[in-house]
């Protein structure tokens, strides 16, 4: 899919400095997102995908630290900006939907007032105009205007997530980062949230979507990036990756996904993800991989371009980084 580049992450590293050691949550990750594109980052819990999402608007908290790399957004390197300049970009140009809206919303303030507050603070408009616009935003995310006066605890999980999305899109950002926004929601509400996110593409936004559910990502995304133990192991057009997953980890995720239309044996990936404070030498997946070779235990595979996607696996690359 062609399109103008909106976001480019280059060789990004994010570490957490803990008593246990240095946890390499994001380790040399490079990604691109184009305008009006829906990109999903898929992987197990603890693989670093949420840290990657938080790093883009520089929301990584201590003991986490962005160690090196570049994050280019609308041709600006976000890592070189002052704190004041990055605050101007958050909300205005980059919106963020957190995983749990109950913790991101103020429990003592009406949800409508929380939306209005964003508009008043950033756009310097009158309270009456902000309330009117907030009601429009509630309608936009599928809520009735009477929900303006509700407190977060009076809303369902799906409704709270819609309010969180309304706040995130209030200033019409060009990029919306959604960090597992459908976690703990039933499938019907999950589908409604995904419909809402996809509709924002038509309004000029790009979506950077974090999920552990490859089936959910495959239904909505233009592209998928598979993340394992802090690294991208496969990335490309969704239809190609789903039709022909190449990395053994991607194959494992697909095999572990039930399909109501096709009877198949659902199998889990053996073993556990590695400790990112002490990752294994070589390919980080080799201890769980049925195709592991000696080179997998010694050398990290490069991310190469092959069959219309990028993949990091010694099954497809020689020691010099050439595709086989």
Buried (B, 14 or more C-beta within 10 A) or exposed (E): EEEEBBBBBBEBBBBBEEEEEBBBBBBBBBBBBBBBBBBBBBBBEBBBBBBBBBBBBBBBEEEBBBBEBBBBBBEBEBBEBEEEEBEEBBBBBBBBBBBBBBEBBEEEEBBBBBBBBBBBEBBEBEEEEBBBBBBEBBEBBBBEBEBBEBBBEEBEBBBBBBBBBBBBBBBEBBBBBBBBBBBEBEEEBBBBBBEBBBEBBEEEBBBBBBBBBBBBBBBBBBBBBBBBBBBBBBBBBBBBBBEEBBBBBBBBBBBBBEEEEEEEEEEEBEEEBBEBBEBBEBBBBBBBBEEBEEBBEEEBBBBBEBEEBBBBBBBBBEEEEEEE
